[in-house]
């Protein structure tokens, strides 16, 4: 009789261990699936989120009394133009979309800029920068996955200029 009880105990312990191992395997598979979904979502939205964040940061950086922000073009391509004066010389940073990339080109004002000369910031499908009214800029970026990200930036320096006038 004792031998039978020990065998039942061993079988019960083995069944309990297998149930525990199976539940751990299911939890790991669920976690791996969730990680894969999150990784794909981040990868799909990386380009547009990075694009909009980068341009917003640049606009905030150039939001000051000595700097100016305007819409213009680089070799016929629409661009956001950020001007600043350093050591008495004026420089322009242009941010624009060309040939599948959001690009940035930094050059001395008056320099003949070509769109292909810009540094590739992030791959994207399109970039649109608008200015519905003075001191307000809208940025819309469509990423390579087709997702969109947009933001509006209200420059503080524009409010100070309106108050002074």
C-alpha positions as CSV (number, residue, x, y, z in Angstrom):
1,X,0.0,0.0,0.0
2,X,2.8,2.4,0.8
3,X,4.4,1.9,-2.6
4,X,1.1,2.9,-4.3
5,X,0.9,6.1,-2.2
6,X,4.4,7.1,-3.2
7,X,3.6,6.5,-6.9
8,X,0.5,8.7,-6.7
9,X,2.5,11.4,-5.0
10,X,5.2,11.3,-7.7
11,X,2.6,11.4,-10.5
12,X,0.8,14.3,-8.8
13,X,4.0,16.2,-8.4
14,X,4.9,15.6,-12.1
15,X,1.4,16.8,-13.3
16,X,1.8,19.9,-11.1
17,X,5.2,20.6,-12.5
18,X,4.0,20.1,-16.1
19,X,1.0,22.5,-15.5
20,X,3.4,25.1,-14.1
21,X,5.8,24.7,-17.0
22,X,2.9,25.0,-19.5
23,X,1.6,28.1,-17.9
24,X,5.1,29.7,-17.9
25,X,5.4,28.9,-21.6
26,X,2.0,30.5,-22.3
27,X,3.0,33.7,-20.4
28,X,6.3,33.9,-22.3
29,X,4.6,33.5,-25.6
30,X,2.0,36.2,-24.8
31,X,4.8,38.5,-23.6
32,X,6.8,37.9,-26.8
33,X,3.8,38.6,-29.0
34,X,3.1,41.9,-27.1
35,X,6.7,42.9,-27.4
36,X,6.6,42.2,-31.2
37,X,3.4,44.3,-31.6
38,X,5.0,47.2,-29.6
39,X,8.2,47.0,-31.6
40,X,6.3,47.1,-34.9
41,X,4.2,50.1,-33.7
42,X,7.3,52.0,-32.7
43,X,9.0,51.2,-35.9
44,X,6.0,52.3,-38.0
45,X,5.7,55.6,-36.2
46,X,9.4,56.4,-35.7
47,X,9.8,58.5,-38.9
48,X,6.8,60.8,-38.5
49,X,7.2,61.3,-34.8
50,X,10.9,62.0,-35.1
51,X,10.3,64.4,-37.9
52,X,7.7,66.4,-36.1
53,X,9.6,66.4,-32.8
54,X,12.8,67.5,-34.6
55,X,11.1,70.4,-36.4
56,X,9.3,71.5,-33.2
57,X,12.6,71.5,-31.3
58,X,14.3,73.6,-34.1
59,X,11.4,76.1,-34.1
60,X,11.6,76.5,-30.3
61,X,15.4,77.0,-30.6
62,X,15.0,79.7,-33.2
63,X,12.2,81.4,-31.2
64,X,14.1,84.5,-30.1
65,X,14.7,88.1,-30.7
66,X,17.9,87.6,-32.8
67,X,16.5,84.8,-34.9
68,X,13.7,84.7,-37.5
69,X,11.5,82.0,-38.8
70,X,9.9,82.0,-42.3
71,X,8.6,79.9,-45.1
72,X,10.5,79.9,-48.3
73,X,12.2,77.5,-50.7
74,X,15.4,75.8,-51.4
75,X,16.0,75.4,-55.2
76,X,12.2,75.5,-55.8
77,X,11.4,73.1,-53.0
78,X,9.2,74.5,-50.2
79,X,11.2,74.9,-47.0
80,X,11.1,76.2,-43.4
81,X,13.8,78.8,-43.2
82,X,15.4,79.6,-39.8
83,X,17.8,82.6,-39.8
84,X,20.4,83.6,-37.2
85,X,23.3,86.0,-37.0
86,X,26.7,84.8,-35.8
87,X,29.7,87.0,-35.7
88,X,28.0,89.6,-37.8
89,X,27.2,87.1,-40.6
90,X,23.6,85.8,-41.3
91,X,23.1,82.1,-41.7
92,X,20.0,80.2,-42.8
93,X,19.0,76.7,-41.8
94,X,16.5,75.2,-44.2
95,X,14.3,72.2,-43.4
96,X,12.5,70.6,-46.3
97,X,11.4,67.4,-47.9
98,X,13.3,66.1,-50.9
99,X,13.8,62.7,-52.6
100,X,12.2,60.6,-49.8
101,X,13.9,62.4,-46.9
102,X,13.3,65.3,-44.6
103,X,16.5,67.3,-45.0
104,X,18.4,70.1,-43.3
105,X,20.7,72.5,-45.0
106,X,22.8,75.1,-43.1
107,X,24.5,77.8,-45.1
108,X,25.4,81.4,-45.2
109,X,22.5,83.6,-46.3
110,X,22.7,84.3,-50.0
111,X,24.5,81.0,-50.8
112,X,23.0,79.2,-53.8
113,X,21.4,76.3,-52.1
114,X,20.4,73.1,-53.9
115,X,17.9,70.6,-52.4
116,X,20.2,67.6,-52.9
117,X,22.9,69.3,-50.8
118,X,20.9,68.9,-47.5
119,X,21.7,66.4,-44.8
120,X,19.2,63.6,-44.6
121,X,17.4,63.8,-41.2
122,X,14.7,61.1,-41.4
123,X,13.1,59.0,-44.2
124,X,9.5,60.1,-44.8
125,X,6.8,60.1,-47.5
126,X,6.0,63.9,-47.2
127,X,6.4,67.0,-45.1
128,X,4.1,70.0,-45.0
129,X,4.9,73.2,-43.0
130,X,2.3,75.9,-43.0
131,X,1.8,79.2,-41.3
132,X,-1.9,79.9,-40.9
133,X,-1.1,83.2,-39.1
134,X,2.0,85.2,-38.0
135,X,4.0,83.3,-35.4
136,X,2.1,80.0,-35.7
137,X,3.5,77.1,-37.6
138,X,1.8,73.8,-38.4
139,X,3.9,70.7,-39.2
140,X,2.5,67.6,-40.8
141,X,4.8,64.6,-41.6
142,X,3.7,61.4,-43.3
143,X,6.0,58.6,-42.4
144,X,7.2,55.7,-44.6
145,X,4.6,53.4,-43.0
146,X,1.8,55.8,-44.0
147,X,1.2,57.1,-40.5
148,X,0.8,60.8,-39.9
149,X,2.1,63.1,-37.1
150,X,1.3,66.7,-36.8
151,X,1.8,69.6,-34.4
152,X,1.3,73.3,-34.1
153,X,3.9,75.6,-32.6
154,X,3.1,79.2,-31.5
155,X,6.3,81.2,-31.3
156,X,6.6,83.3,-28.2
157,X,8.7,85.9,-29.9
158,X,5.8,86.7,-32.3
159,X,3.6,87.7,-29.3
160,X,6.3,90.0,-28.0
161,X,6.7,91.6,-31.4
162,X,2.9,92.2,-31.6
163,X,2.9,93.8,-28.1
164,X,5.8,96.1,-29.0
165,X,4.0,97.4,-32.1
